[in-house]
Structure formats: C-alpha cells, structure tokens
Amino acid sequence: MLSRGRLALGALLLVISLPVSAAAVGGGECAGPGGAGPSYCLYRSLLPSTGIVADCRNDGDCRIGYYYGEPEHATWFDPPSGMTTMPRPDVIWLSATFAEARVGCGQGCSWSYFFEARRRQLSAPRRDVLQADQRRLLMAQADGRALAIRQIFSGREVLRIERDWAPGLSAAEAITQLRFEPDGRLSLTWLQGSGRSPVTERVTVPSLAR
C-alpha cells in the first residue's frame, strides 16, 4: 500500500508537471489508484500554494480540507451532521479563487462547502445546493417544494420561490435549468402542473437578507 507521504509526493510532482489551465477543466491531480484503494488529490486555485485536498483511504472514506502552503498542513473540514466520514468530493472552481467542494450523501442528496482562497474563508456545509453565484456570494438550495436563495457564508435567506411545480416533484426535480445572471437575476425553467409544461422566467434576487 502506498504511504501518505508517497501519495503526497506523487500528487505534488503531478501538479508541477501540469499546465495551469488543467485546474479549470480537470477533476483534480491525484496520486494512488482510487476506487477501493487510497488516493491523494489536489484541487488547486490560481493563487500559489492554495487549494483543496482530499486524502482518501478509498473513494467512500476521505478527509477533505483546504491548504495554504503545504497540503500536509491542511485545515480539515468537519463532516456534515449525520456523517462521520465523507466520500471523494467533486470540486468546482467557480472562479480562479472561489471553489465549491460537493460530497454525496445518498440519492438526490449532497452537501457543499464553499472556499474563498484569498480570505481563506470556508462556509459551513450547505445541503442540496443547485447553483451558486460567486459574485454576490449567494446560493440556490432545494428546500422541499420551495427554492431558497441564501447567502453562502451566513446562511441567511434572501428570497424564497414557490411555484405550481408538477405534482409529485420536489423543486429540485421540477427545475430543469437554473442560472444566476450577471445582472443579478435568476433564470429558471421548471415543469408546471399535471401537464408538466415547461415555464421559463427570470426573477430579481436581492443580495441582503429579508
């Protein structure tokens, strides 16, 4: 079995060998076999020596953290409520220095951590995030039959959207497209009523909590 030190060294050597643009399109630079075996993955921001690290015994048993300097000295995330460990994350850099690290928690269930690299700011785990606006630090969360827009770091709600979603579907299941626009509005397409007719609309979203 590969030691953690060898995994870390392998990941660091792999990071050095890759072009900067690889971080924007790749799923992280990893050493180790993964799957049922160990892996060690770095997800780099464009700031030097800063990013997210996943240190996994296997793909279902990882510790995840952010690093500033050496990845071995990471600040580790606390697992969400009800979880003692976390699966290997999906990490999306929404901008050069702002990341979402998403972990699954079952069918139709996920938790997201948001990391702002410049300030080394980490959010609490956020349940079932469908879309995020890194410019205004807002997120759209599925909340049963409603769509809640909340501030990422405080968790305060700024808007709640309820519609005539198709019967039997949650908001997450009824919404087929969702996007925060640069003008501050939210574009969404959703399935309406028993006929499941698609409806597209743009909703103005405030930045401040009500």
Protein Blocks (a to p, Z undefined) as FASTA:
>chain_A
ZZfklmmmmmmmmmmmpcfklmmmmgbjaedjehjbccddddddfbehiacddddfblkl
ccddddehjfklcccddddehiabdcddddddfbfkbccddddebehiacdddddfklop
acdddehifbdcfknopacddehjaccdddfklopafbdcdddddehiafklmpmbdcdd
fkopacddddehjkopacdddddddfbdZZ
